[in-house]
Amino acid sequence: MRKPASSCRAARPSGEALAQLYGLTDAELRVLLGLMPGLSLKEVGKALGLGEPTVKTHLQRIFLKTGMSRQSELVRLLMAHTPPLRSSR
C-alpha cells in the first residue's frame, strides 16, 4: 500500500499549532515563519510586502504573547511545535 506523499517529506513548520496556542494573528505568524530561514526584519518585510516598522511591531506583539524576548527563542519555540519527521519505511 502506498503511503501519502506527505509522510515521506520532511516536515516544514507551519506554525498553526503555535499560532493557536499563543493567539497569534495570521500576520504575526507570517512574520514568525519569515524569521525561520534567518532573514533580517528588513528582508522579512520585503518578502511580505511590509515596511520594517510594521514587521517590528508584529515581532514585539509575538514577544508579548509568547513571553519570549529573543528571535532565536521564537525559532526554537516554533521548531518545538513542528510535527516530527516521519520515516519513509
Rosetta blueprint (number, residue, H / E / L):
1 M L
2 R L
3 K L
4 P L
5 A H
6 S H
7 S H
8 C H
9 R L
10 A L
11 A L
12 R L
13 P L
14 S L
15 G L
16 E H
17 A H
18 L H
19 A H
20 Q H
21 L H
22 Y H
23 G L
24 L L
25 T L
26 D H
27 A H
28 E H
29 L H
30 R H
31 V H
32 L H
33 L H
34 G H
35 L H
36 M L
37 P L
38 G L
39 L L
40 S L
41 L H
42 K H
43 E H
44 V H
45 G H
46 K H
47 A H
48 L H
49 G L
50 L L
51 G L
52 E H
53 P H
54 T H
55 V H
56 K H
57 T H
58 H H
59 L H
60 Q H
61 R H
62 I H
63 F H
64 L H
65 K H
66 T H
67 G L
68 M L
69 S L
70 R L
71 Q H
72 S H
73 E H
74 L H
75 V H
76 R H
77 L H
78 L H
79 M H
80 A H
81 H L
82 T L
83 P L
84 P L
85 L L
86 R L
87 S L
88 S L
89 R L
